[in-house]
Amino acid sequence: MKVRMAHVRIQGINVAVFEANARDDTDAGRARLLAELSEQARREGLRVEKAALAYRDRFYGAPDLVQYLARAGRPRWTHTLSLA
């Protein structure tokens, strides 16, 4: 599976936003997917301090980051990750 992501600095924090949703469409599934994607981004050399999923014009992740993204909008995609 290929996932587009944005890796940006917001207010001095390294942030990753992934274009993905859990297959089972549950918060538990989203939490697992977010952890997996964040770890993959770190393995590829990106610094991830906070992360969120972006799906169907919604966000899931760190509450303060989700609130910020809801106001500011999704950043532009900068990378693509591959998951097995």
C-alpha angles and dihedrals in degrees: 000000000000118000126192115221142179118223108193142145114246117184090341095309124116106237133188121198115188127200097225146102131199115266090232091048093227131129090240090054091047091051091052092046093047091051091048094048093045091052092048090051090051091049088055090056101262120135110231118185097157131014143185141181119235115206136151092353089305135105134217126188140059104020096227091047092048090051091049093048092048089058100035101033132232117313121235117277112259105171144022122223125201120215125189 
